[in-house]
Amino acid sequence: MPSSLAAAPCYQPRPASNQLKEIVEDSMEELRRVWDDRFRDRYGAFPARVQELLVRFLECGDLHYGFVRLRGVHPDCPNKDERIVPYSCRARGLCPSCGQRRAIEWAERMGAEVLPLVPYRQHVFTIPVALPKSFLFDRSLFGELCRVAYASTRDFMRERAPLLARQGKAVPAMAVSPQSFSDLLVPHAHAHAVVSLGLFRKASTSPWRTSTSPASRISSASGSSRCCSGGKRSSPRRWRSSKAGAWW
C-alpha cells in the first residue's frame, strides 16, 4: 500500500449540531421579529441574503438535508466500506468551516488564475462620513464603490505612467473586496484592494518592461458587495504567460 494512503487520517464528519448552531436556532425567529424596532435605524433592513445564510448554516452537516454516499474503489485500498457525507452550506461569514474554505479557495484562484506574478500594494477605499447610512438601505451602492475604486486607481496610475502607456490605455491588475462592517461590527462601508505596482497594455511584439510606479497613497473612493477585478480577468495572466504585452 502506498505510504500516502496508509498515512491518510480517518475522515471525521462535522457534527450536525454545535453551540453556535444552537444559539442561531434559538434566536433567529426573535431576531427577525424585533429587527425593525430595535436595529433597522442603525443597521438597515434585515437582508434576505442574511436570512438565507442563517437557514443554510443550520442545515450544514445535517444528514436530514441531503448527503452523498461514497465508497472506496482504489485497488490498493483494503477498506471498501461505504461512507455517508452530509452536504455543507458553502456559506461565508457565519459558518467557520465553510467560510474558511471559501477564503482559501478564493485566494488560491486569485493567485493561480486571475492576478499576474508581479509586485502589489494594498489600498483601502473609504467614503465620506455622511454616506454610510445610504449603503445600509441600498446594497447596490457597494457595486458602484468597487467600480469607482478601480476607475480612480486606473486614472491615477495612468497620469503618472509613460506616454506610451497612456496612449495604449494601460490598466493595472487589481482585485477589490468590499466590506460593510468594521472589526467591531459597526456599520462601515469600505473596500480593500490589491493593486499591481505598474500597468499592463496589449502589444504583440513589446517585451516585458518595468518602471517605478507611483508610491503616492491613494485615498478614498467607494466599495462593492461583490468582488471585481480591474480589466478583463484573463488578460493580465495571458499577457504575462505569452509575453505578448508590456508591464510598466
C-alpha positions as CSV (number, residue, x, y, z in Angstrom):
1,M,0.0,0.0,0.0
2,P,1.4,3.5,-0.8
3,S,2.6,5.4,2.2
4,S,0.2,8.3,1.3
5,L,-2.8,6.0,1.7
6,A,-1.5,4.4,4.8
7,A,-0.8,7.8,6.5
8,A,-4.1,9.4,5.4
9,P,-6.2,10.4,8.5
10,C,-9.6,9.0,9.0
11,Y,-12.4,11.3,7.9
12,Q,-14.3,12.8,10.8
13,P,-17.6,14.3,9.7
14,R,-18.6,17.6,11.3
15,P,-21.3,17.3,14.0
16,A,-24.9,18.1,12.9
17,S,-25.2,20.5,15.9
18,N,-22.9,22.7,18.0
19,Q,-23.2,25.6,20.4
20,L,-23.1,28.2,17.6
21,K,-26.0,26.5,15.8
22,E,-28.0,26.2,19.0
23,I,-27.6,30.0,19.5
24,V,-28.7,30.8,16.0
25,E,-31.6,28.4,16.1
26,D,-32.9,29.7,19.4
27,S,-32.6,33.3,18.5
28,M,-33.3,33.5,14.8
29,E,-37.1,34.0,15.0
30,E,-36.9,36.5,17.8
31,L,-34.2,38.4,15.8
32,R,-36.5,38.7,12.8
33,R,-39.4,39.8,15.0
34,V,-37.6,42.6,16.8
35,W,-35.3,43.7,14.0
36,D,-37.3,46.6,12.6
37,D,-38.0,48.1,16.0
38,R,-34.5,47.7,17.6
39,F,-31.9,47.5,14.8
40,R,-33.3,48.9,11.5
41,D,-32.2,52.5,12.1
42,R,-28.6,51.6,12.9
43,Y,-28.0,48.5,10.7
44,G,-30.6,48.9,7.9
45,A,-33.2,46.5,6.7
46,F,-32.8,42.8,7.5
47,P,-31.2,41.4,4.3
48,A,-32.8,38.4,2.7
49,R,-29.3,37.2,2.0
50,V,-28.6,37.0,5.7
51,Q,-31.9,35.1,6.3
52,E,-30.8,32.6,3.7
53,L,-27.3,32.3,5.2
54,L,-28.8,31.5,8.6
55,V,-31.0,28.8,7.3
56,R,-28.2,27.2,5.3
57,F,-25.9,27.3,8.3
58,L,-28.5,25.4,10.4
59,E,-28.7,22.8,7.7
60,C,-24.9,22.5,7.2
61,G,-23.7,19.0,8.0
62,D,-27.1,17.6,8.8
63,L,-28.0,14.3,7.0
64,H,-31.7,15.2,7.0
65,Y,-31.0,17.9,4.4
66,G,-29.0,15.7,1.9
67,F,-25.9,13.7,1.6
68,V,-23.6,11.9,-0.8
69,R,-22.7,8.2,-0.5
70,L,-19.0,7.4,-1.0
71,R,-17.2,4.1,-1.5
72,G,-13.5,3.5,-2.0
73,V,-12.7,1.9,-5.3
74,H,-8.9,2.2,-5.3
75,P,-7.4,-1.3,-5.9
76,D,-4.7,-0.7,-3.2
77,C,-7.3,0.3,-0.6
78,P,-8.3,-2.7,1.6
79,N,-11.4,-0.9,3.0
80,K,-14.3,-0.7,0.6
81,D,-16.9,0.3,3.1
82,E,-19.4,3.0,2.1
83,R,-19.4,6.4,3.8
84,I,-22.2,9.0,4.0
85,V,-21.1,12.6,3.8
86,P,-23.6,15.3,4.5
87,Y,-23.9,18.4,2.4
88,S,-22.2,21.6,3.6
89,C,-23.7,25.1,3.4
90,R,-20.8,26.7,1.5
91,A,-21.8,30.0,3.0
92,R,-19.4,32.8,4.1
93,G,-19.5,35.0,7.2
94,L,-21.1,32.6,9.7
95,C,-20.1,29.0,9.2
96,P,-16.4,28.7,10.5
97,S,-15.7,25.6,8.4
98,C,-17.2,26.7,5.1
99,G,-16.2,30.3,5.4
100,Q,-12.5,29.4,5.9
101,R,-12.7,27.0,2.9
102,R,-14.2,29.7,0.7
103,A,-11.5,32.2,1.7
104,I,-8.7,29.8,0.9
105,E,-10.2,28.8,-2.4
106,W,-10.7,32.5,-3.4
107,A,-7.1,33.3,-2.5
108,E,-5.8,30.4,-4.5
109,R,-7.8,31.3,-7.5
110,M,-6.6,34.9,-7.3
111,G,-3.0,33.8,-7.3
112,A,-3.3,31.0,-9.8
113,E,-5.7,32.3,-12.4
114,V,-6.5,36.0,-12.1
115,L,-3.6,38.1,-10.9
116,P,-0.2,38.0,-12.6
117,L,3.0,37.4,-10.7
118,V,4.1,41.0,-10.2
119,P,4.6,43.2,-7.1
120,Y,1.4,44.5,-5.5
121,R,0.3,47.1,-2.9
122,Q,-2.8,47.1,-0.7
123,H,-5.2,50.0,-0.8
124,V,-8.2,50.8,1.4
125,F,-11.0,52.9,0.0
126,T,-13.4,54.7,2.3
127,I,-16.4,57.0,1.9
128,P,-17.4,60.4,3.5
129,V,-19.0,60.2,6.9
130,A,-22.3,61.5,5.6
131,L,-22.8,58.5,3.2
132,P,-22.6,55.2,5.2
133,K,-26.4,55.1,6.1
134,S,-27.2,55.1,2.3
135,F,-25.2,51.9,2.0
136,L,-27.3,50.2,4.7
137,F,-30.5,50.6,2.7
138,D,-29.2,50.3,-0.8
139,R,-26.7,47.4,-1.2
140,S,-26.3,48.1,-4.9
141,L,-24.1,51.1,-3.9
142,F,-21.3,48.7,-3.0
143,G,-21.1,47.7,-6.7
144,E,-20.6,51.4,-7.6
145,L,-18.0,51.7,-4.8
146,C,-15.8,49.0,-6.4
147,R,-16.2,50.5,-9.9
148,V,-15.2,53.9,-8.6
149,A,-12.3,52.5,-6.7
150,Y,-11.0,50.8,-9.8
151,A,-11.5,53.7,-12.1
152,S,-9.9,56.1,-9.7
153,T,-6.8,53.9,-9.3
154,R,-6.5,53.3,-13.0
155,D,-6.7,57.0,-13.9
156,F,-4.3,57.9,-11.1
157,M,-1.7,55.5,-12.3
158,R,-2.1,56.4,-16.0
159,E,-1.5,60.1,-15.2
160,R,1.9,59.1,-13.8
161,A,2.8,56.5,-16.4
162,P,5.0,57.0,-19.5
163,L,3.3,58.5,-22.5
164,L,3.2,55.2,-24.4
165,A,1.4,53.5,-21.6
166,R,-1.2,56.3,-21.5
167,Q,-1.7,56.1,-25.3
168,G,-2.2,52.4,-25.1
169,K,-4.8,52.7,-22.4
170,A,-2.8,50.5,-20.0
171,V,-4.6,49.2,-16.9
172,P,-3.5,47.9,-13.5
173,A,-4.1,44.3,-12.3
174,M,-6.5,44.8,-9.4
175,A,-8.9,42.9,-7.2
176,V,-11.4,44.7,-4.9
177,S,-13.1,43.1,-1.9
178,P,-15.9,45.2,-0.3
179,Q,-16.6,45.3,3.4
180,S,-19.8,46.6,5.1
181,F,-18.7,46.4,8.8
182,S,-15.6,47.2,10.8
183,D,-13.8,44.8,13.2
184,L,-16.3,45.8,16.0
185,L,-19.4,45.1,13.8
186,V,-20.0,48.8,13.5
187,P,-21.5,49.7,10.0
188,H,-18.6,50.9,7.9
189,A,-18.7,50.7,4.2
190,H,-15.3,50.4,2.7
191,A,-13.2,48.3,0.3
192,H,-9.9,46.6,0.3
193,A,-7.9,46.2,-2.9
194,V,-4.6,44.7,-4.1
195,V,-3.2,46.8,-7.0
196,S,-0.2,46.0,-9.2
197,L,2.8,48.4,-8.9
198,G,2.5,49.1,-12.6
199,L,0.3,48.9,-15.7
200,F,-0.4,46.4,-18.5
201,R,-1.1,47.1,-22.1
202,K,-1.8,44.8,-25.0
203,A,1.1,44.7,-27.5
204,S,2.0,41.7,-29.7
205,T,5.7,42.5,-30.1
206,S,6.7,44.5,-27.0
207,P,8.9,42.8,-24.4
208,W,8.3,42.8,-20.7
209,R,9.4,46.1,-19.2
210,T,9.2,47.6,-15.7
211,S,9.4,51.1,-14.3
212,T,8.8,52.7,-11.0
213,S,5.1,53.1,-10.3
214,P,3.7,56.0,-8.2
215,A,4.2,55.4,-4.5
216,S,1.7,58.1,-3.5
217,R,-1.1,56.9,-1.3
218,I,-4.4,56.8,-3.0
219,S,-7.1,58.0,-0.5
220,S,-10.8,57.5,-0.5
221,A,-13.4,56.5,-3.1
222,S,-16.1,53.9,-2.7
223,G,-16.8,50.0,-2.4
224,S,-18.9,46.9,-3.6
225,S,-21.0,44.0,-2.4
226,R,-19.1,41.6,-4.6
227,C,-15.6,41.1,-5.8
228,C,-14.5,42.5,-9.1
229,S,-11.2,42.8,-10.9
230,G,-9.7,45.6,-12.8
231,G,-9.9,45.0,-16.5
232,K,-10.7,41.6,-18.0
233,R,-10.0,38.7,-15.7
234,S,-7.8,36.6,-18.0
235,S,-5.9,39.5,-19.7
236,P,-3.0,40.1,-17.2
237,R,-2.3,36.4,-16.9
238,R,-2.4,35.9,-20.7
239,W,-0.1,38.8,-21.3
240,R,2.4,37.5,-18.8
241,S,2.5,33.9,-19.9
242,S,2.7,34.7,-23.6
243,K,5.0,37.7,-23.2
244,A,2.7,39.5,-25.7
245,G,2.3,42.6,-23.6
246,A,4.3,45.2,-21.6
247,W,4.5,45.7,-17.9
248,W,5.1,49.3,-16.9
